[in-house]
């Protein structure tokens, strides 16, 4: 695995952590939709970056 692929996987792990926090916020007694939406956008961006870095030039 190349350094770029490892960094991409790290992004995916970070996105997973952000999604976990979003789930926790959703399960709160009074979830804040603004916080949840912000976390989801952040995770989406990380996943997008992961795809660009990890799959760049690879047949899928």
C-alpha positions in Angstrom: 0.0 0.0 0.0 1.4 3.4 -1.0 1.6 6.4 1.3 -1.2 8.1 -0.6 -3.4 5.1 -0.1 -2.7 5.0 3.6 -3.5 8.7 3.9 -6.7 8.1 2.0 -7.7 5.2 4.4 -7.0 7.6 7.3 -9.5 10.0 5.8 -12.0 7.2 5.6 -11.4 6.3 9.3 -11.9 10.0 10.3 -15.1 10.1 8.3 -16.3 7.0 10.2 -15.5 8.7 13.5 -17.4 11.8 12.5 -20.4 9.6 11.5 -20.2 8.0 14.9 -20.4 11.4 16.6 -23.4 12.3 14.3 -25.2 9.1 15.4 -24.5 9.9 19.1 -25.9 13.4 18.6 -29.0 12.0 16.8 -29.6 9.7 19.8 -29.5 12.6 22.4 -32.7 13.5 24.1 -32.6 16.9 22.3 -30.5 16.5 19.2 -29.4 19.7 17.4 -30.1 19.2 13.7 -27.6 21.9 12.7 -24.8 20.0 14.4 -25.9 16.8 12.8 -26.1 18.3 9.4 -22.6 19.9 9.8 -21.1 16.6 10.8 -22.7 14.8 7.9 -21.3 17.4 5.4 -17.9 17.0 7.0 -18.1 13.2 6.6 -19.3 13.5 3.0 -16.3 15.7 2.1 -13.9 13.3 3.7 -15.4 10.3 1.9 -15.3 12.3 -1.4 -11.6 13.0 -0.8 -11.0 9.4 0.1 -12.5 8.3 -3.2 -10.4 10.7 -5.2 -7.2 9.7 -3.5 -7.7 6.0 -3.2 -9.4 5.2 -6.5 -7.5 7.7 -8.7 -6.5 5.8 -11.8 -7.6 2.4 -10.5 -10.2 0.4 -12.3 -13.3 0.0 -10.2 
